[in-house]
């Protein structure tokens, strides 16, 4: 069961409570019985929401905050954070035009990118990584331009802080440790890539307090040859887990990746788990499931049939995988469920949701049960390898609905207009488990 360490802050929001409740639910007897098992009812498209402003062509990570009954999306097309009320489904925007927006197709200068919402002693803040701006005071050795992390007040959208992380390229994926009051954010496109720790309270609040470079040097992180991806804080042990898609490779995810364990109190890497490229090529998305599960959303194809040169690319299957948080072993390979960026665990119904926007067969929403671990359903969104990448997903644990933004160039028939939309999937049984004998 998930617990909060004694003596730690209570300002942790319902997210941690949901995780603990999910662990208890999935450990309860009766979910698996002789001759069959409980599995979730089928999901289908419930509704779509159009985003105000320009067509939705470029976006990144999304987030659901159950305390606010709100879904948040990093919208580069409108240089804003989109918000959807999870009850009324009304859409609005925070700070439109305040971010870098869509600058180039490589995304290294774009923003907003990673996004999360924190409850800072009763005040809700939206944190989002942004592209670089000139004239930034910089951090460390960077002085001429740098990426920033913007902190917005909710619901006004007022920019409270504009925190430089010092990169020549964007600040991207992030996660929040509510016990040690830290945001960890990756500058994944810089050379070398690095992570920054930002305090959320105390004398160094809203400042970078430490950075770790990923160049393989002594005392640094591994040689990350294809950036840094999703991190998650694990309430069960107080550690931060971080995905590195490729280590000592050629930038095409043909070498093993790693999942790192970071002690936020020391702000140091304390363990590293090798992720075999044949099982999970290019681990990007991450979701903390019931103990001891961590879902890895793997983006690339498996290893090449021959060679490891600079021109080699993977030719094997696109899988996802479930990792043991303690041993680092792969518990389960989810065959053909790859092409992921963001993945999400919903403690409301015990399901994982995988945004498989770069799956070569079909761009799809994968739905995976966590107890036992099996692929429950795939919902096709668009033709395989679609250029717009429906690569972002988050789920509401109150209504057990999944939110999947679909870009206007995805070739999907799920959106009612050509402007793209956010598709919302749910069941007709409010996410309750039903029995399917087998």
Buried (B, 14 or more C-beta within 10 A) or exposed (E): EBEBEEEEEEBBBBBBBBBBBBBEBBEEEEBEEEEEBBBBBBBEBBEBBBBEBBBBBBBBBBBBBBEBBBBBBBBBBBBBBBBBBBEEBEBBBBBBEBBBBBBEEEBBBBBBBBBBBBBBEEEBBBBBBBBBBEEBEBBBEBEEBBBBBBBBBBEEBEBBBBBBBBBBBBBBBBBBBBBBBBBBBBBBBBEBBBBBBBBBEEEEEBBBEBBBBBBBEEEBBBBBBBBBBBBBBBBBBBBBBBBBBBBEBBEBBBBBBBBBBBBBEEBEBEBBBEBBBBBBBBBBBBBBBBBBBBBBBBBBBBBBEEEEEEEBBBEBBBBBBBBBBEEBEBBBBBEBBBBBBBBBBBBBBBBBBBBBBBBBBBBBBBBBBBBEBEBBBBBBBBEBBBBBBBBBBBBBBBBBBBBBBBBBBBBBEBBEEEBBBBBBBBBEEEBEBEEEEE
